[in-house]
């Protein structure tokens, strides 16, 4: 792991981390161009329709967000942590309870449409939640209170429950797992008692089990994964089976870039949460393993850098964002590989989605920003 060791001059960004982000973004656009070509031609008569939309609605805003978040010293984000989180939660409420909420052709109401502008507050929440927790737990008030039941653990549970309820109502269960798991890691890294972490996991597990039990589509999805459900075309079993077939079709070296046949014939959500299957078919096991390796070293590098940041706020920011990217990438790849039920989670920097790409690029800007302050 010598190539991951922290050796850099103070005040300069970590170029290894920056390079990993650039590789993921460029590869993501290339993968999306291939995965969406036939779909764009069939629906809009434009092979590059989805790629163009990803660039205009995601990459352009993402570049602006990255530059802004890199230039502005990260400590300033501590001052806006509360209003940023409040505005984001209000946005989630607007999605659910006002006429501005939209499903955008899906069964989930996740988009906020204000005139020509359309975005997903749940994606922005990933960033706002991490910044708020890092700011709170590193503040004069929050420091050393994380182990206090009334001033630390109870407020953490309340905020987590509020976020969880708003997301479940969309519904966006997987987003709940990703955001709250990342938050729990930050809470633990701030020095919280292990008993509080265990209690949080147990409570979350009970809540998730109850949610699966009372909602038929979640129960059917789990039953399909366990092999006791119907494998009809409209079930998650079909989605999983087609994803595995697509992955397996790539063999060791893949069928070649742009030559996937399953992406437009049988594979659901080929440009969204199933894009990893298309990558596996076109680039083979070696290509898929290479992509996984980039995510792995990026997350590991971020965590190693976090250890070197002396400022508590910066340390928790780097830890939280690294954990969030790693958790979301793992859930997506594990679902498409048949290790867990299909979740609908997108692959960071790769899957189609303007808000997602822009938010992850802004996160990358903050992480590279914080890396400038990692000690030698």
Buried (B, 14 or more C-beta within 10 A) or exposed (E): EEEEEBEBEEEEBBEBBBEBBEBBBEBBBBBBBBBBBBBBBEEEEEBBBBBBBBBEBBBBBBBBBBEEBBEEEBBEBBEBBBEBBEEBBEBBBBBBEEEBBBEEEEEBBBBBBEEEEBBBBBBBBBBBBBBBBBBBBBBEEBEEBBBEEEBBBEBBBEBBBEBBEBBBBBBBBBBBBBBBBBBBBBBBBBEBBEEBBEEBEEEBEEBBEEBBEEBEEBBBBBBBBEEEBEEEEEBBBBBBBBBBBBBEBBEEEBBEBEEBEBBBEBBBBBBBBBBBBBBBBBBBBEBBEBBBEBBEBBBBBBBBBBEBBEBBBBBBBBBBBBBBBBBBBBBBBBBBBBEBBBBBBBBBBBBBBBBBBBBBBBBBBBBBBBBBBBEE
